[in-house]
Amino acid sequence: MNTYSCETHINHALDVFVAEQGKFPIMEVASKEEKLSTKCTYCEELAMYVVANE
């Protein structure tokens, strides 16, 4: 499971991940390429973070 998040929605993304997966996620800063082309899962802003299980 990968969720992309902007600065505003990172806490929500972490909460949703824990609620759905039942474990703590890995949170990483999005790569330069991802920052240029990937939007937040929750809004239209560019993604700053990737929340993932691996």
Secondary structure by P-SEA (a helix, b strand, c coil): cbbbbccccaaaaaaaaaaaccbbbbbbccccccccccccccccccccbbbbcc
